[in-house]
Amino acid sequence: MKRKTLWTIIGIIAVAVLGGGFFYAQHQSSQNHSAAESYLTYMNEGKQAAKAKKYAAAASKFASAYKAKATSEAKHCQSQAENLRDSVHLAKTSTKYASAIVLAQKAKNETAGYSVMTTQAGKLVKTLKGVKDNYDSEIKPLMKKADSSMSSGAYSAAVSTYASILDLPYINEAYYAKVRADVKEDLKEAKEKAKDEDQDEDSSSSSSVSSSKESSASSSSKAASSSKKSSKSSSSSSSSQVEGAGQSVNDQVGGQTVTARDVQQIRNQLASLGEDSSGWSPQDLINLFRYANEQGHTTIDSITKDDVKGYLSPKK
């Protein structure tokens, strides 16, 4: 009886062990299946966010996918999305375009990442290089000119230069946001100083007129004589202005006004010819186009290296 009882107990233990192992295996299988499903869900959501260029959301989804299943694909996609996120943020909130380009280039070079983001990164690199070129060759020189005018007290000139920056054809694009904000702030300050300057001049002019009237009351005959001389001088000056009225305006080429967009196209044409125009001002570019026009090259894309060489050659 005791022996039979022993075997019964052993049998019960064996069944318990086998049953526990079975349920553990089932539980593990269920967990693995759940993790696989979560991984696929997070990866798909990350790719959809990346397609929409929502790189912060994409990076978060790829990170969640990596936690569910630590694959190299998830890690590379996360890194790629983070670089794109940081590149776009930097370009939109600062003028550190060189650093933004480096980050976009890293995303482009992420060979084991998501192909859609690789393509997007390549386009972003090209776009940011164009933005940096515009900033370095056109915007910065204008800002430097305006700042110089502010330092010398030429506030009206500064107002005009700051306004010309805000009139650039590309200035309202996303990656010039920081530039726009800074220039608008500087323009506001320049206008306030110019207004104060005008008020001071008006006050000085009023005082001068009052003094002139008092002087006129005591010497009317001299004032009459002075008035005649002034009138004669004014007539002569007016005649001189009329004679010079036919002179060409600086931004005119072939009878047409060269716009800011045209200036940028001229700069792009020089780049295509292998010429470095970083030191050229907008007026230099207009003058080059005028020279090329005189050589028979009447369109911007017809400007040649010989035109550049001829323009830069010392005039005899």
C-alpha positions in Angstrom: 0.0 0.0 0.0 2.8 2.4 0.9 4.6 1.5 -2.3 1.5 2.2 -4.4 1.0 5.5 -2.7 4.6 6.5 -3.4 4.2 5.9 -7.1 1.0 7.9 -7.1 2.7 10.9 -5.5 5.6 10.6 -8.1 3.0 10.6 -10.9 1.3 13.6 -9.6 4.6 15.5 -9.3 5.6 14.5 -12.9 2.3 15.7 -14.2 2.7 19.0 -12.4 6.2 19.5 -13.7 5.2 18.7 -17.3 2.1 20.9 -17.1 4.1 23.8 -15.6 6.6 23.5 -18.4 3.9 23.5 -21.0 2.3 26.6 -19.6 5.6 28.4 -19.3 6.4 27.6 -22.9 3.0 28.9 -24.0 3.5 32.1 -22.0 7.0 32.7 -23.5 5.6 32.1 -27.0 2.8 34.5 -26.3 5.2 37.2 -25.1 7.5 36.7 -28.1 4.6 37.0 -30.5 3.4 40.2 -28.7 6.9 41.7 -28.9 7.1 40.9 -32.6 3.8 42.5 -33.3 4.7 45.6 -31.3 8.0 45.9 -33.2 6.3 45.8 -36.6 3.7 48.3 -35.4 6.3 50.8 -34.2 8.5 50.4 -37.3 5.5 51.0 -39.6 4.4 54.1 -37.6 7.9 55.4 -37.6 8.2 55.1 -41.4 4.8 56.8 -41.9 6.0 59.7 -39.7 9.3 59.9 -41.7 7.4 60.0 -45.0 5.5 63.1 -43.6 8.8 64.6 -42.5 7.8 64.4 -38.9 11.2 63.4 -37.8 10.8 63.8 -34.0 7.8 61.5 -34.0 9.6 59.1 -36.3 12.7 58.9 -34.0 10.4 58.2 -31.0 8.6 55.3 -32.8 11.9 53.8 -34.0 13.2 54.0 -30.4 10.1 52.1 -29.2 10.6 49.5 -31.9 14.1 48.9 -30.7 12.9 48.4 -27.1 10.4 45.8 -28.3 13.0 44.1 -30.4 16.7 45.2 -30.5 17.4 45.1 -34.3 20.1 47.0 -36.1 17.4 48.3 -38.6 15.5 50.0 -35.8 18.7 51.5 -34.4 19.9 52.9 -37.7 16.4 54.3 -38.5 16.3 56.0 -35.1 19.7 57.6 -35.6 18.8 58.7 -39.1 15.5 60.3 -38.0 17.3 62.1 -35.1 19.9 63.6 -37.4 17.2 64.9 -39.8 15.2 66.2 -36.8 18.2 68.1 -35.4 19.3 69.4 -38.9 15.9 70.9 -39.7 15.5 72.4 -36.2 19.0 74.0 -36.3 18.3 75.5 -39.8 15.0 76.9 -38.8 16.0 78.4 -35.4 19.5 79.7 -36.2 21.9 80.6 -39.0 24.3 77.7 -38.2 23.7 76.3 -41.7 27.1 74.5 -41.9 26.3 72.5 -38.8 22.8 71.7 -40.2 24.3 70.5 -43.4 26.7 68.1 -41.5 23.7 66.6 -39.7 21.7 66.1 -42.9 24.8 64.5 -44.5 25.0 62.0 -41.7 21.4 61.1 -42.3 22.1 60.7 -45.9 25.1 58.4 -45.2 23.1 56.1 -42.9 23.2 53.2 -45.4 21.3 50.8 -43.2 18.5 53.2 -42.5 15.1 53.9 -44.2 15.5 54.6 -48.0 12.8 57.3 -47.9 14.8 59.2 -45.3 18.0 58.7 -47.2 16.4 60.4 -50.2 15.0 63.2 -48.1 18.3 63.8 -46.5 20.0 64.2 -49.9 17.5 66.8 -50.9 17.9 68.6 -47.6 21.7 68.8 -48.0 21.2 70.4 -51.4 18.6 72.8 -50.1 20.7 73.9 -47.1 23.7 74.5 -49.3 21.7 76.9 -51.4 20.4 78.6 -48.2 24.0 78.9 -46.9 25.2 80.4 -50.2 22.4 83.0 -50.2 23.2 83.9 -46.6 27.0 84.1 -47.1 27.0 85.9 -50.4 24.0 88.2 -50.2 22.4 88.5 -46.8 25.5 88.9 -44.6 27.0 91.6 -46.8 23.8 93.6 -46.7 23.5 93.1 -42.9 27.1 94.3 -42.5 26.3 97.3 -44.6 23.2 98.1 -42.6 25.0 97.7 -39.3 27.8 100.0 -40.5 25.2 102.6 -41.3 23.7 102.3 -37.8 27.1 102.7 -36.2 27.8 105.9 -38.2 24.4 107.3 -37.4 23.1 107.0 -41.0 19.8 105.6 -39.8 17.7 106.3 -43.0 20.3 104.4 -45.0 20.2 101.5 -42.6 16.4 101.4 -42.9 16.7 101.1 -46.7 19.3 98.3 -46.5 17.4 96.3 -43.9 14.2 96.6 -46.0 16.1 95.4 -49.0 16.9 92.2 -47.2 13.2 91.6 -46.4 12.5 92.1 -50.1 14.8 89.3 -51.3 12.7 86.8 -53.3 13.6 83.8 -51.1 13.6 85.4 -47.6 10.1 84.1 -46.6 11.2 80.4 -47.0 11.4 78.3 -43.8 15.1 78.2 -43.4 15.5 82.0 -43.2 13.2 82.3 -40.2 16.0 83.4 -37.8 17.3 85.9 -40.4 13.8 87.4 -40.9 13.3 87.8 -37.1 16.7 89.5 -36.6 16.3 91.9 -39.5 12.8 92.9 -38.5 14.0 93.7 -35.1 16.9 95.7 -36.5 14.7 97.5 -38.9 12.3 98.5 -36.1 15.2 100.0 -34.2 16.6 101.8 -37.3 13.1 103.3 -38.0 12.8 104.6 -34.5 16.2 106.3 -34.6 15.6 107.7 -38.0 12.3 109.2 -36.7 14.0 110.8 -33.8 16.7 112.2 -36.1 14.0 113.7 -38.4 12.3 115.3 -35.4 15.6 116.9 -34.3 16.1 118.2 -37.8 12.6 119.7 -37.9 13.2 121.4 -34.6 16.5 122.8 -35.8 14.9 124.0 -39.1 12.1 125.7 -37.2 14.6 127.6 -35.0 16.6 128.6 -38.1 13.5 130.0 -39.8 12.6 132.0 -36.8 16.1 133.5 -36.6 15.9 134.3 -40.3 12.7 136.2 -40.0 14.2 138.4 -37.2 17.2 139.1 -39.3 15.1 139.9 -42.3 13.1 142.5 -40.4 16.3 144.5 -39.8 17.8 144.2 -43.3 15.1 143.9 -45.9 17.1 145.3 -48.7 20.0 142.8 -48.2 17.4 140.0 -48.0 15.9 140.9 -51.3 19.3 141.0 -53.0 20.1 137.6 -51.4 16.8 136.2 -52.6 17.5 137.2 -56.2 21.0 135.5 -56.1 19.5 132.4 -54.5 16.8 132.3 -57.2 19.4 132.5 -59.9 21.5 129.8 -58.3 18.4 127.6 -57.9 17.6 128.1 -61.6 21.1 127.1 -62.6 21.0 124.0 -60.4 17.6 123.0 -61.8 18.9 123.3 -65.3 21.9 121.1 -64.4 19.6 118.4 -63.1 17.6 118.3 -66.3 20.7 118.0 -68.4 21.7 114.9 -66.3 18.3 113.3 -66.2 19.0 111.1 -69.2 21.8 109.2 -67.4 21.3 105.4 -66.9 20.2 104.1 -63.5 22.5 101.6 -61.7 20.0 98.8 -61.8 19.1 99.2 -65.4 20.5 96.8 -68.1 19.3 97.1 -71.7 16.4 99.3 -70.6 15.1 96.7 -68.0 15.3 96.8 -64.2 17.5 94.1 -62.7 15.5 92.6 -59.8 16.8 90.8 -56.7 15.8 87.5 -58.2 17.8 88.4 -61.4 20.8 89.2 -59.2 20.6 85.7 -57.6 20.4 84.2 -61.1 23.5 86.0 -62.2 25.3 84.7 -59.1 24.1 81.2 -59.9 25.3 81.6 -63.5 28.8 82.5 -62.2 28.8 79.4 -60.0 27.9 77.3 -63.0 30.9 78.8 -64.8 33.2 77.9 -61.9 33.5 81.5 -60.7 33.5 82.4 -57.0 31.1 85.3 -56.5 31.2 85.3 -52.7 33.0 88.7 -52.7 30.7 90.3 -55.3 28.1 92.8 -54.2 24.7 92.9 -56.0 25.8 96.1 -57.8 29.0 94.2 -59.0 26.8 91.5 -60.5 24.5 94.1 -62.2 27.5 95.8 -63.7 28.8 92.5 -65.0 25.5 91.8 -66.7 25.6 95.3 -68.2 29.0 94.5 -69.6 27.9 91.1 -71.0 24.8 92.8 -72.5 27.1 95.2 -74.4 29.0 92.2 -75.8 25.7 90.9 -77.2 24.9 88.4 -74.4 21.5 89.8 -73.5 20.3 87.0 -71.2 21.7 86.0 -67.8 22.3 82.4 -68.9 24.3 83.6 -71.9 27.0 85.2 -69.7 30.3 83.6 -70.4 33.7 83.2 -68.7 35.1 85.7 -71.3 32.5 88.3 -70.2 33.7 87.8 -66.6 37.4 88.1 -67.7 36.7 91.2 -69.8 34.7 92.8 -67.0 37.5 92.2 -64.5 40.3 93.3 -66.8 41.8 96.7 -66.0 40.1 99.4 -68.1 42.5 101.2 -70.4 
